Amino acid sequence: MKIAVVQTASTHDKAANRDAVTRLVAEAARDQPDLVVLPEAMMADFASEGGSVGDLAEPLDGEFVSTLRKSALEHGTAIVAGMFERSCDEARPYNTLLAVGADGELLGAYRKIHLYDAFGYRESDQLTAGDVAPVVVKVAGQKFGLMTCYDLRFPELSRALVDAGAGVLVVPAAWVRGPLKEHHWTTLLTARAIENTCYVAAAAQNGKKYCGLSQVIDPQGIPVVSVGEADGLATADISADRLADVRKRNPSLQNRRYTVTPR
């Protein structure tokens, strides 16, 4: 199967972002992928420090999700993209990943567990954390585990997703630029692939605030395709045989002595 990762920067103009989704999915669809992965916060960019995204949030039947469903159905591809979803706290919505099937139907929603309260930023001031539970969806016979940006720093979540059957970790992100931050991003993506003997498909925002560097990494930690800092997309082939072969030669999941239980 094929996965396309798309790199772009969203704005606070939700209509413009929806237009970008329509255009970018159409561009990615030229390679006939089974799944197109768009970045975190594709519906609207984060607010500045001390600001709020509450007035930007939408329900799961709002305009942004409708755009995803329409594009998925038109091009016959599943889509994963990030949005701000209304919660019981109007000022602090969820940071949600939406997975839509090629038939336009909702496959699942993952509400970000680990909020980015680090490096001088407090995402929890703007957003509500989701329930601690792995979310896995199936596309074209393959299971995909959903995680968002800062989640990458918590290996127990990726292990819980793999334990739930995921052979691919999907990581939309808006990874903030900064000293050593790009190094952290690429290192952690590679580590999650190697330690779980799984594929990792990461689609990141770029521009002045975020580092870009979207990529797909195979179960041996080898980048299959990558995008630099500019806008762009890349398509990779995901092989179930490759996944099985790596796990046979490196049975670290079978050999472990500890197990992860979400709390």
C-alpha positions in Angstrom: 0.0 0.0 0.0 1.0 3.6 -0.4 1.1 6.5 2.2 1.5 10.1 1.3 2.8 12.6 3.9 2.0 16.3 3.2 4.0 19.2 4.5 2.5 22.7 4.7 1.8 25.5 7.2 -1.8 26.3 8.2 -3.0 29.8 9.1 -5.8 31.2 11.2 -7.9 31.5 8.1 -10.0 28.3 8.3 -11.5 28.8 4.8 -8.1 29.1 3.3 -6.9 26.0 5.2 -9.9 24.0 3.8 -9.0 25.1 0.3 -5.5 24.0 1.0 -6.7 20.5 2.1 -8.7 20.2 -1.1 -5.8 21.1 -3.2 -3.1 19.1 -1.4 -5.2 15.9 -1.3 -5.8 16.3 -5.0 -2.1 16.6 -5.6 -1.2 13.7 -3.4 -3.9 11.6 -5.1 -2.0 11.6 -8.3 0.2 8.8 -6.9 -2.9 6.9 -5.9 -2.1 6.5 -2.2 -4.2 4.5 0.2 -3.7 7.1 2.9 -2.9 10.8 2.9 -1.5 12.2 6.1 -1.8 16.0 6.7 -0.2 17.9 9.7 -1.4 18.6 13.2 -3.6 21.7 13.4 -4.4 21.7 9.7 -7.8 23.2 10.4 -6.2 26.2 12.0 -2.9 27.1 13.5 -2.3 27.4 17.2 -2.9 30.8 18.9 0.1 32.8 20.1 1.2 32.4 23.7 -1.6 33.5 26.0 -4.2 33.3 23.2 -7.1 30.9 22.6 -8.2 28.6 19.8 -11.6 28.2 21.5 -13.5 30.2 18.9 -11.9 28.3 16.1 -13.0 24.8 17.3 -15.6 22.8 15.4 -17.6 19.7 16.1 -16.9 16.4 14.2 -19.6 17.2 11.8 -18.3 20.7 11.1 -17.0 22.3 7.9 -13.4 21.0 8.3 -14.4 17.4 8.7 -16.9 17.8 5.8 -14.0 18.9 3.6 -12.0 15.9 4.6 -14.9 13.5 3.9 -15.6 15.1 0.5 -11.9 14.9 -0.6 -11.5 11.3 0.6 -14.6 10.3 -1.3 -13.6 12.2 -4.4 -10.1 10.8 -4.6 -10.7 7.3 -3.1 -8.1 7.7 -0.4 -8.2 7.7 3.4 -7.1 10.9 5.1 -5.7 11.8 8.6 -5.5 15.4 9.6 -5.4 17.6 12.7 -8.1 19.9 14.0 -9.4 21.6 17.1 -12.5 19.9 18.3 -15.1 21.4 20.7 -15.0 20.0 24.2 -17.1 20.6 27.3 -14.7 23.6 28.0 -15.5 26.2 25.3 -12.1 27.9 25.9 -10.1 24.7 25.8 -11.0 22.4 22.9 -9.3 19.1 22.1 -6.4 18.8 19.7 -7.8 16.0 17.6 -6.7 13.8 14.8 -9.5 12.8 12.4 -9.2 9.6 10.3 -11.6 9.4 7.3 -11.9 6.4 5.1 -11.8 6.3 1.3 -15.6 6.0 1.4 -15.8 9.3 3.3 -16.8 7.7 6.6 -15.2 8.5 9.9 -12.8 5.8 11.0 -11.8 7.3 14.3 -10.8 10.3 16.3 -7.7 10.6 18.5 -7.7 13.5 21.1 -4.1 14.4 22.0 -3.1 12.9 25.3 0.2 14.7 26.0 -0.1 18.4 25.8 3.0 20.4 25.0 3.8 22.0 28.3 7.6 22.2 27.6 10.3 24.5 26.2 8.5 27.5 27.7 5.1 26.8 26.1 1.9 25.7 27.7 -0.5 23.9 25.4 -2.7 23.0 28.3 -3.6 26.7 28.7 -5.4 26.4 25.3 -6.4 22.8 25.0 -8.0 19.9 26.9 -6.2 16.6 27.0 -7.9 13.5 25.7 -8.5 10.2 27.5 -5.5 7.9 27.9 -6.4 5.2 25.4 -4.7 4.1 22.2 -6.6 4.8 18.9 -6.0 2.4 16.0 -7.8 2.5 12.7 -7.7 0.2 9.7 -7.0 1.3 6.2 -6.6 -1.1 3.2 -6.1 -4.0 5.6 -3.3 -2.3 7.6 -3.7 -1.0 11.2 -2.5 2.5 11.9 -1.9 3.9 15.4 -2.6 7.7 15.8 -0.4 10.0 17.8 0.3 13.7 17.7 3.6 15.7 17.8 4.6 15.9 21.5 3.3 12.3 22.0 6.4 11.3 20.2 8.4 11.9 23.4 6.5 9.3 25.3 7.5 5.8 24.0 4.8 4.1 26.1 2.1 5.5 23.9 3.7 4.1 20.7 4.1 0.7 22.4 0.5 0.7 23.5 -0.5 1.4 19.8 1.7 -1.4 18.6 0.2 -3.7 21.3 -3.2 -2.8 19.9 -2.2 -4.1 16.5 -0.6 -1.1 14.7 2.0 -1.8 12.1 2.3 1.9 11.2 2.5 4.9 13.6 0.9 8.0 12.0 2.4 11.2 13.5 0.9 14.5 12.3 2.9 17.4 14.0 3.6 21.1 14.4 7.0 20.6 15.8 8.3 24.0 17.0 11.7 25.1 15.7 14.5 25.7 18.2 17.9 24.7 19.4 18.3 20.9 18.8 14.6 20.6 18.2 15.0 19.3 14.6 17.5 16.7 16.0 15.0 15.6 18.6 12.3 15.2 15.9 14.3 13.0 13.6 15.9 11.0 16.4 12.6 10.3 18.1 10.9 9.3 14.9 13.7 6.9 14.1 13.7 5.5 17.7 9.9 4.8 17.6 10.3 2.9 14.4 13.3 0.8 15.6 12.1 0.0 19.1 8.6 -1.1 17.8 9.8 -2.6 14.6 7.1 -0.7 12.7 6.7 2.0 10.1 6.4 5.7 11.1 4.6 8.2 8.8 5.2 11.8 10.0 3.6 14.8 8.4 4.7 18.1 9.9 3.9 21.8 9.6 6.8 24.0 8.3 7.3 27.8 7.8 8.7 30.3 10.3 7.4 28.5 13.4 7.7 24.8 12.7 10.6 22.6 11.5 9.0 20.5 8.7 11.1 17.4 7.9 8.2 15.2 7.1 9.1 11.6 6.4 8.3 7.9 6.3 10.6 5.6 8.2 10.7 1.8 7.8 10.8 -0.8 10.7 14.6 -0.8 10.6 14.8 2.9 11.1 15.6 3.7 7.5 13.9 6.8 5.9 12.0 5.6 2.9 11.0 9.1 1.7 11.4 12.6 3.2 10.6 16.3 2.7 13.0 19.1 3.6 11.9 22.4 5.0 9.8 23.7 2.1 6.2 22.8 1.2 5.9 19.4 -0.4 4.7 15.9 -0.2 6.3 12.4 -0.5 4.7 9.0 -1.1 6.1 5.8 0.2 5.3 2.1 -0.3 4.4 0.2 2.9 5.0 -3.5 2.8 3.4 -6.0 5.1 6.1 -8.5 4.0 8.9 -6.1 5.0 7.2 -5.6 8.4 6.9 -9.3 9.0 10.5 -9.9 7.9 12.0 -7.3 10.2 9.9 -8.6 13.1 11.1 -12.1 12.4 14.8 -11.2 12.3 14.5 -8.8 15.2 11.8 -10.2 17.6 12.3 -7.5 20.2 8.5 -7.2 20.8 8.4 -10.9 21.7 11.6 -10.8 23.8 10.6 -7.9 26.1 10.0 -8.6 29.8 8.0 -5.5 30.6 4.5 -4.7 29.2 2.7 -1.3 29.1 -0.7 -0.8 30.6 -2.2 2.6 30.0 -3.2 4.4 33.2 
